[in-house]
Structures are given as C-alpha cells and as structure tokens.
Amino acid sequence: MSLAEWKARGRELELEGFGRRLFVVERGPTQARAGTDEAPTLLLVHGFPTSSHDFHRVLDRLAQTHRVIAHDQLGFGLSDKPRLGGGEGEYGYSLFEQAEVALALWRQLGVRRARLLAHDYGTSVVTEILARRAFSPVAGAPELDAVILCNGSVNLELASLTWPQKLLAGPLPVARAFARVGPRALFEARIRKTLAPASRARFDPADIEAMWAGNVRAGGRERLADLSRYLHERRRFWARWREGLRRTQVPALVLWGRADPIALPAIAECLAAELPRAQLRWLEGLGHFPMLEDPGRWAEALLEFLDGLD
C-alpha cells in the first residue's frame, strides 16, 4: 500500500490545545461484541523513522475484533513536522512531549480504556506513559487492560545501533547535514539490514517506498536529526522508565522478532523480567519489522494474547 493509499484510509485531526495536526487512522467496531458494552480499543504507537503505515498489513485483521487507533507522531509521516526549538510554532521532539500528544489525542477521541501496543521508538513513548501511571496519574488518561512492546531498544546499552543512527544522534549541525543529503538508496539499504535475512528477498519494495515518502514529506529529512535526540533521553531517563515498568501491574506481552539485528533478544528478555505480569513471545526468523515481514504470524501471536485477556 502506498503512502497516498494509506492517507486515504485516515484523516487529519487538529489536536485541541496544541495547535498541531495529526494524521490518524481508526478502524473496527465501536459497538460491542456479544456480552460486552464496547469493542476493546487497541492503540498502536509506531517507531522511528517510519509512521503508522507500518501497521497497514495487520490493520484489517486487528480491526475485526478491536477498535484500532494508530497515529503518526509529530515529526513523522503525514503529521505536522514543526521546527526543533522552544519558541512559538516550534517543538522539542522529546519523548515526554510525544507522550503528552498521544494522551491528548486519545482523550480527544474518547478513549477511556484500551490495550496499548508500541514498536521501536514507540516503546520509549509508552514506557513514559507507564511511568506517569505509576508516579503521577494523568487525568483523562485511558485505563489500560494490557501493554504490548515490540522490537524497541528501550535498554539502549544492549542495542546494536547502526552507524547512521549514531551519526543522526551526534552534534546537530552534522546530523542535519547528513539527514539532508543521505540518498534514498542508503535509506533502503539500512532498512533492509534491519530485517531478518530470510525476509529481505520477499520484503515488498512498496513498503520501503512508503517509508521514504513519509520521511521526505514536508521537510521531514531535517526532522530526522531532531527526532534522534530521543536516543539521549533513553540513557538519561532509563531509571525512571525501568521503575515504571516494574510498577506496571497489567498483563503484558513482549512480542519480538528474534532475528532483529538492532533491538537484540537480550532487550526482550530484560523487558520481560522488568514487567511483573509479562509473557515473552519469540517470532523466530523475523527481524525488526515483524508486522511487515510476516503480518499473519505477528497478528496471530498478538491476538492470541489479547483473546486471553477476554
């Protein structure tokens, strides 16, 4: 599915109180299955440097039983990409801010209770949300029935970062210069190297084309360097987020492509140990984008866990 086709499935929404526009896709039943008042809501939080388009191959399957909501975070995909800074019209691109934006969006959409799933960069946004639940609950935040973490380098010291990731996290002038001139061929090569070896030959080039289109839209290439500041926050605030994980008492699933060359299996094992009620589910032979590499197997594993909650 192209980015244009994905755009046609969603809408732009003006976020109340923020003056920002977010792209949001919402699918699935809003009324109940038999014996319940409402269909359960599943919130999807995407990773870096991509967008909610990452879930396009599993959306319809998940929407058979859930109200599914996925949004492009600020700086990504089809959402606004404000300049980095603290002045009027600017944005800090902190994981803390991205958490605030997500919570505000869900409140605006009337989400009162949900299952929360995050991939890659999104896992750090969600661990901040879990920390807020643990330390200082936010009024209007949805109650959580479950949390699912998928292939994200939350434990940064255990990750195997690529050289472009390290360069983008370096001094801003150098990082921005690299982001502006980095060719599409390099982008595609780096994405393919995050996949399991068996996935590379069958991976749909249209998915990489959609990732690239989301990156370059509306000056997004410069935002890559701004967004990459999140790697420093992962180091700085890890103690806070780890304690938030330890205090999370809802059922949890660590759903992991075991052949991920960046978010290594040791990270999944640490997360499963930190979360008191976690299950660890390996997806053998899949890499960093398991929902795109084998959408059927990824969705089946997720829904097996979610069905168990019911």
Rosetta blueprint (number, residue, H / E / L):
1 M L
2 S L
3 L H
4 A H
5 E H
6 W H
7 K H
8 A H
9 R H
10 G L
11 R E
12 E E
13 L E
14 E E
15 L E
16 E L
17 G L
18 F L
19 G L
20 R E
21 R E
22 L E
23 F E
24 V E
25 V E
26 E E
27 R E
28 G L
29 P L
30 T L
31 Q L
32 A L
33 R L
34 A L
35 G L
36 T L
37 D L
38 E L
39 A L
40 P L
41 T E
42 L E
43 L E
44 L E
45 V E
46 H L
47 G L
48 F L
49 P L
50 T L
51 S L
52 S H
53 H H
54 D H
55 F H
56 H L
57 R L
58 V L
59 L H
60 D H
61 R H
62 L H
63 A L
64 Q L
65 T L
66 H L
67 R E
68 V E
69 I E
70 A E
71 H E
72 D L
73 Q L
74 L L
75 G L
76 F L
77 G L
78 L L
79 S L
80 D L
81 K L
82 P L
83 R E
84 L E
85 G L
86 G L
87 G L
88 E L
89 G L
90 E E
91 Y E
92 G L
93 Y L
94 S L
95 L H
96 F H
97 E H
98 Q H
99 A H
100 E H
101 V H
102 A H
103 L H
104 A H
105 L H
106 W H
107 R H
108 Q H
109 L L
110 G L
111 V L
112 R L
113 R E
114 A E
115 R E
116 L E
117 L E
118 A E
119 H E
120 D L
121 Y H
122 G H
123 T H
124 S H
125 V H
126 V H
127 T H
128 E H
129 I H
130 L H
131 A H
132 R H
133 R H
134 A H
135 F H
136 S L
137 P L
138 V L
139 A L
140 G L
141 A L
142 P L
143 E E
144 L E
145 D E
146 A E
147 V E
148 I E
149 L E
150 C E
151 N L
152 G L
153 S L
154 V L
155 N L
156 L H
157 E H
158 L H
159 A L
160 S L
161 L L
162 T L
163 W H
164 P H
165 Q H
166 K H
167 L H
168 L H
169 A L
170 G L
171 P L
172 L H
173 P H
174 V H
175 A H
176 R H
177 A H
178 F H
179 A H
180 R H
181 V H
182 G L
183 P L
184 R H
185 A H
186 L H
187 F H
188 E H
189 A H
190 R H
191 I H
192 R H
193 K H
194 T L
195 L L
196 A L
197 P H
198 A H
199 S H
200 R H
201 A L
202 R L
203 F L
204 D L
205 P H
206 A H
207 D H
208 I H
209 E H
210 A H
211 M H
212 W H
213 A H
214 G H
215 N H
216 V H
217 R H
218 A H
219 G H
220 G H
221 R H
222 E H
223 R H
224 L H
225 A H
226 D H
227 L H
228 S L
229 R L
230 Y H
231 L H
232 H H
233 E H
234 R H
235 R H
236 R H
237 F L
238 W H
239 A H
240 R H
241 W H
242 R H
243 E H
244 G H
245 L H
246 R H
247 R L
248 T L
249 Q L
250 V L
251 P L
252 A E
253 L E
254 V E
255 L E
256 W E
257 G E
258 R L
259 A L
260 D L
261 P L
262 I L
263 A L
264 L L
265 P H
266 A H
267 I H
268 A H
269 E H
270 C H
271 L H
272 A H
273 A H
274 E H
275 L L
276 P L
277 R L
278 A E
279 Q E
280 L E
281 R E
282 W E
283 L E
284 E L
285 G L
286 L L
287 G L
288 H L
289 F L
290 P H
291 M H
292 L H
293 E H
294 D L
295 P H
296 G H
297 R H
298 W H
299 A H
300 E H
301 A H
302 L H
303 L H
304 E H
305 F H
306 L H
307 D H
308 G H
309 L H
310 D L
